Amino acid sequence: MKNDRLDHAGHLWAFSASTASPGAKAHYRGRRDDHGAWHAAAQRNLFHRMLDQPYHCLQHRNRFDEQTVFPVELATAA
């Protein structure tokens, strides 16, 4: 079963992150170019990546760090 509200919020979050964050943009472009993913699939993958990191931080009591989610190598590739 799909939660439409979460899906819509994830779409908006991934879109805004891919335009504002160099690491997120590089991850999105990598999914599009390297894996041949469609726009929606690349955004969905980006959203799942962005959801996994805060979940990991909560489990291990770490602070969120964008460099952990999107390493510098990906950001410089953009």
N, C-alpha and C positions, 0 to 999 in steps of 0.2 A: 504494500500500500504506500502511496506517495503522498507526502505532505506538500500541498501546493503552495502554502505560505512560505515554508522553508525553502522550497525550490525557487520561488520568486526572489526571496531575500538573498539566496545564494547567488543567483544570476546577477543581481545588482551589485553585490559585494565583490564578486569576481570581476565584473566589468570595471568598477571604479578602481579596484586594486591594480588591474592590468594597465590602466591608464596613468596611475599615480606612482606606482612602485616599479623601479627598474628591474628588480629581481622577479616580481610577479609577471611583468611584461616579457622578460626573457623566458620564464617558464612557459607562459602561454604560447609564445612564438616557437619555442622548442617543440611543444606538443603539436602545433600546426605544421611546422616545417619538417621536423625529423620523423614524426610518427604518422604524418598525413591525416591527422584528426580534423574533423569538421569543427567549425566555430563553437557550436554548442558542446561538443565533447571536450574540447580544450578548456572551455570555461568551467565545465563540470569537474574536470580533473583539477583545475586550479582551486576551485571551491573546496573540494575534498582535501586538498593539500593544506589549505588555510584552516580548515576545521580540525584536522589531525594535530596540528601544532599546539593550539591552546589546550586541547584535551590532554596531550602529552605533558604540557606544563603543569596542568592541574594535578595530574597523577604523581608527578615527580617533584612538585613544589618548586618549580623553576620559573623564572621570569621569561616573558615572551621576548624573543630576539629575532628580528627579521633576517639577520645574517645566518641564523641557524636554519630557518625555513627555506630561504633562497640564498645559497652561498654566493660569495663574491664572484666566483668564476662565472656564474650565470648572469650576474648583473653586468659584468664587464663585457660579456658576449653580446649584450644588447647594444 
